[in-house]
Amino acid sequence: MSRTILLLLAGVAVVGAAAILLLIAPVEGLEIEEIAEAITLPEETVAVMEEEEAEPPAEEMDTPAVQESAAQRTYRIDGTIASGEYANQLTTAGIDVYWGNDAQLLWVGLVAPGTGYVSIGFDPDSQMQGANFILASMHEGVLTIRDDYGFEPLAHIADADRGGQDNVIDAAGNQWPDQTVVEFVIPLDSGDDFDKPLLPGQTYTVLLAYHSLLDDFSVRHTRRGSAQLQLDAVP
């Protein structure tokens, strides 16, 4: 920095001397062109000045982008799914599934094309059997949500009715004439005999279903499907 200042001062001195020469040129009989040819800044000074001009201002320099990990996200369980809120998304059987997890919790958002119930079952053994189901419905602005277990290939029942626990930590929902939105949080490993532990980074089969009109969980679904859902790996 000090070297740069000295070189710039040298340049200023040269320019000042040139100005004096221009003033006395008529008296001494010197031609303007001759003086202009005689005025040259030292090459080292010119190089430093050009180098400083080429350097972009600090505010224009690129800043490295910070990638937000899945565990750093903030999920708002409010019945509204904002763009980019969830780390992952898939669609099957007309249902949009959103999810993200850390080492302990799984956040899920479901969007179904109807006003009846919507459900998701995690890691079934055979058809419905062995799956951990979460079923939800909205009625007149009130959310009903239940933690079920698939005890037979074609049947499920509330965990609490079989001596287990309802392990939904938090939930919220919203509904429009053609759409139902449900968000909830469950533990990856609740310790309940009727919930299978889920491991970060692993892929699981999930069962999706919804009813277009009815909220009764015992009524056969309008449409169902399955998909592979991979949990986020956690460092």
N, C-alpha and C positions, 0 to 999 in steps of 0.2 A: 504493500500500500504506500509506504514512504517513498519507495523507488518511483512509483507512478506519479506521485505528487511532484517530486524533483524534476522528472522528465517533462511534465506539463508546464512547470514554472520555466524550464529552459525554453520550451516552445513559445511561451508568452513573451519571454525576453527577446527572442528572435523576431517575433511579430512587432514588438515595440521598436526594435532597431530599424525594422523595415519602414515603419511609419515615419521615423525621423528622416530616413534617407529620402522618402518621397517628398517631405517638406523642403529638404534642401536641394533636391534634384535640380530645379531650375537655376539655382545659384551656381552649383558646381558644374552644370552643363551635362549632367547625366541624362540619358534617355530612360523613359519609363520602362520600356521593354527590357533594357539592360538590368534595371533594378529588380524587376520581377524575376528575371532569370537567376539573379544573385540570391534571392530570398528562397531558401529551402530549409525546411525543418530537418533536424537529425532523423535518420532512418529509424533509429530505435524509438524515438518519440512518436513518430507516425505509426509504427507497428503497435505500440501500446494503446494509442488512441483508437485505432481500428479494432483492436481486440475488445476494448471496453464497449465500443458501439455495437459490436456483434452479439454481446451477451444480453439475453432478453431480461426484461424487468422481472423481479422476483415473483410478482403476482401472476405473471403469464406462464411460469414454468409448471409443467405437469406434476400433479401430486399422485402418488400411488393410491389406487382404489383399495378400500378396506372391505374384505369379504366377510359378511355376517354369517356366522355359523348357525346351524339349526338350533343349538342349545342357547344362543344369545337372543333369539327371537322373542318377542312379546306377543302372546296370544290373548286376545280379548274375547272372553266367553260372553257374548252379548246378543247372539242370534243374528249377527250380521257378519258376512265374510268379506273383508276388504281385499282388494287386489294386492297380491304379494304377501298377504298375512301368513299363509301357511307355506311350509317348505316344499310340500309335495302335493300332487293332484292326479287323480285318474277318474275316468267315467266308465260306468258299466251299468247295464239294464236301465239306462236313462237317469241314473243317480250320479251326481258329482260328489266325489269323495276327496276331502282335503285332510292332511294330517302332518304332524310333526312331533318330535319327541326329544327328551333329554335322557339322562340315565335312569330316571325314576318314573316319569310321567309321559302319557300319550294324550295329545290334543287331537280331536277329530271334529270335522265339520261335514255335514251331509246336506245336500240340496236335492230334493225329490220333486218331480213334476206332478204334484197332486196335492190334495188337502187331507189325505189320510195319514196313517202312520208310516214311518220309515225305520228300517232296521239294518244293523250290520252285525255279522258274527265272525269272530276271530278264531282261526286255526281249528277247523272241524276235523274229526277223525274219519267219519263216514256220513256223507250228507250233512244233516244238522247235528248229529251226535258228537259230543265232546266240545262243541263250539261255545265260546263266551259271547253271548248276544247282548247288544244294547238296543232296546226298542224305544221309540219316542213318537209322540203325537202332540199336535197343538189343537186346542179347542177353546174358542172364544178368548184367545189371548193367553190361555193357561197351558203351560208345558207339562206333560206327563212323560216321565222317562223311567225305564226299568232295566235292571241287570238280570239277564236270564241265562240258563244253561241248557244246552241241547242234550237231553237225557235219552233220547231215542233218535233214530235216523230221520223221523218226520215229526218230531215234537220237541218243544222247549217249555221251560217253566221258570218262574222267578226263583233266583237263588235263595231268597228269604223263605220261600215255601218249602225248601228242601233242607233247611238248617244252615244255609250259608248267609252271606251278607250282600247288601246292595252297595257296590263299591264305586258308584259314580260320585266323583268328588265335587264337580260343579257342572252346570248345564244351563243352556238358554236356548230359546227358539223364537221363530218369527214365521208369519204365514201371509201369503197373498192368494188371490183367487186361483192361481195356477201353479203355486209353488210353496213348499215347506222347507224351512231352513232350521237345522238343529246343530248345536255345538255342545261338546262335552269333554270332560277330562276324566281319565281313569288311570290308576297305577299300572305300570308295566308288570309288576308282580304284587298282587294284593295279599297273597298268602291264603286266600280263600280256596277251599277244596274244589269249588265250582268255577274257578278262574284259572286258566293256564298262564304261566309266566311267559312274557314276551321279552325277547332279548334285542337290544339295539344292534342294528346292522343286519339282522336276519330278515328273511322273506317269508311271509305267511299267506295262506289262502284266506280270503275273506268272502263271506256270503252277504249279498245286498238284496233287499226287497223293499217294496213300498205298496201301499194301497192308494188308489187315486182319490177315494172319497171317504172311507171309513177309518175311524180311530181305534177300533177294537182290535187289540193285538191277537185275538184268537181267530179272527177272520182270515181266510186264505188271501195271500197277496195278489195284487193286480199283475205284478211283474217281478221277476227275480233274476239274479245272475251271480257270477263269482269273478274274482280277480286275484292277482298276486300283488300284495302290498309289502314293500320293503321299508323297514324302519331305518331311521338315520343312524349311522355309526357314530358313536360318541367317543372322543379321545379319552 
